[in-house]
Amino acid sequence: MSKKEGYSRKGLFGEIKHYDANGRKVGESRPNILGGYSNYDTNGNKTGESRPGIFGGMNHYDSKGHKTGHSDRSLLGDWNHYDD
């Protein structure tokens, strides 16, 4: 089983704010026009992107296109993140 690394919550304008397992903000994802999200660190630097997965959830990729993990919705509607 994968280790839970953090969680995310929706913002007011469609963005998703990311937090580590201790509740500290670690980044943000902004919606792309064609689906998925562009991901940014706490300083606003683009770090990769997320794309919808085949079985739901999102697959995450670094800035070079390598898969780094996936996320699935929790029972409360937030997201749980897992490493690859």
Contacts in CASP RR format, 6 or more apart in sequence:
PFRMAT RR
TARGET T0000
AUTHOR 0000-0000-0000
METHOD contacts of the structure
MODEL  1
MSKKEGYSRKGLFGEIKHYDANGRKVGESRPNILGGYSNYDTNGNKTGES
RPGIFGGMNHYDSKGHKTGHSDRSLLGDWNHYDD
2 82 0 8 1.000
2 83 0 8 1.000
3 82 0 8 1.000
3 83 0 8 1.000
4 21 0 8 1.000
4 80 0 8 1.000
4 81 0 8 1.000
4 82 0 8 1.000
5 20 0 8 1.000
5 21 0 8 1.000
5 81 0 8 1.000
5 82 0 8 1.000
5 83 0 8 1.000
6 18 0 8 1.000
6 19 0 8 1.000
6 20 0 8 1.000
6 21 0 8 1.000
6 23 0 8 1.000
6 80 0 8 1.000
6 81 0 8 1.000
7 18 0 8 1.000
7 19 0 8 1.000
7 21 0 8 1.000
7 23 0 8 1.000
7 74 0 8 1.000
7 78 0 8 1.000
7 79 0 8 1.000
7 80 0 8 1.000
7 81 0 8 1.000
8 16 0 8 1.000
8 17 0 8 1.000
8 18 0 8 1.000
8 19 0 8 1.000
8 29 0 8 1.000
8 71 0 8 1.000
8 78 0 8 1.000
8 79 0 8 1.000
8 81 0 8 1.000
9 16 0 8 1.000
9 17 0 8 1.000
9 19 0 8 1.000
9 78 0 8 1.000
10 16 0 8 1.000
10 17 0 8 1.000
11 17 0 8 1.000
14 30 0 8 1.000
14 31 0 8 1.000
15 28 0 8 1.000
15 29 0 8 1.000
15 30 0 8 1.000
15 31 0 8 1.000
16 28 0 8 1.000
16 29 0 8 1.000
16 37 0 8 1.000
16 79 0 8 1.000
17 25 0 8 1.000
17 27 0 8 1.000
17 28 0 8 1.000
18 25 0 8 1.000
18 26 0 8 1.000
18 27 0 8 1.000
18 28 0 8 1.000
18 29 0 8 1.000
18 81 0 8 1.000
19 25 0 8 1.000
19 26 0 8 1.000
20 26 0 8 1.000
25 42 0 8 1.000
26 41 0 8 1.000
26 42 0 8 1.000
27 39 0 8 1.000
27 40 0 8 1.000
27 41 0 8 1.000
27 42 0 8 1.000
27 44 0 8 1.000
28 39 0 8 1.000
28 40 0 8 1.000
28 44 0 8 1.000
29 37 0 8 1.000
29 38 0 8 1.000
29 39 0 8 1.000
29 40 0 8 1.000
29 50 0 8 1.000
30 37 0 8 1.000
30 38 0 8 1.000
30 40 0 8 1.000
31 37 0 8 1.000
32 38 0 8 1.000
32 49 0 8 1.000
35 51 0 8 1.000
35 52 0 8 1.000
36 49 0 8 1.000
36 50 0 8 1.000
36 51 0 8 1.000
36 52 0 8 1.000
36 58 0 8 1.000
37 49 0 8 1.000
37 50 0 8 1.000
37 58 0 8 1.000
38 46 0 8 1.000
38 48 0 8 1.000
38 49 0 8 1.000
39 46 0 8 1.000
39 47 0 8 1.000
39 48 0 8 1.000
39 49 0 8 1.000
39 50 0 8 1.000
39 60 0 8 1.000
40 46 0 8 1.000
40 47 0 8 1.000
41 47 0 8 1.000
46 63 0 8 1.000
47 62 0 8 1.000
47 63 0 8 1.000
48 60 0 8 1.000
48 61 0 8 1.000
48 62 0 8 1.000
48 63 0 8 1.000
48 65 0 8 1.000
49 60 0 8 1.000
49 61 0 8 1.000
50 58 0 8 1.000
50 59 0 8 1.000
50 60 0 8 1.000
50 61 0 8 1.000
50 71 0 8 1.000
51 58 0 8 1.000
51 59 0 8 1.000
51 61 0 8 1.000
52 58 0 8 1.000
52 59 0 8 1.000
53 59 0 8 1.000
53 70 0 8 1.000
56 72 0 8 1.000
57 70 0 8 1.000
57 71 0 8 1.000
57 72 0 8 1.000
57 73 0 8 1.000
58 70 0 8 1.000
58 71 0 8 1.000
58 79 0 8 1.000
59 67 0 8 1.000
59 69 0 8 1.000
59 70 0 8 1.000
60 67 0 8 1.000
60 68 0 8 1.000
60 69 0 8 1.000
60 70 0 8 1.000
60 71 0 8 1.000
60 81 0 8 1.000
61 67 0 8 1.000
61 68 0 8 1.000
62 68 0 8 1.000
67 84 0 8 1.000
68 83 0 8 1.000
68 84 0 8 1.000
69 81 0 8 1.000
69 82 0 8 1.000
69 83 0 8 1.000
69 84 0 8 1.000
70 81 0 8 1.000
70 82 0 8 1.000
70 84 0 8 1.000
71 79 0 8 1.000
71 80 0 8 1.000
71 81 0 8 1.000
71 82 0 8 1.000
72 79 0 8 1.000
72 80 0 8 1.000
72 82 0 8 1.000
73 79 0 8 1.000
73 80 0 8 1.000
74 80 0 8 1.000
END
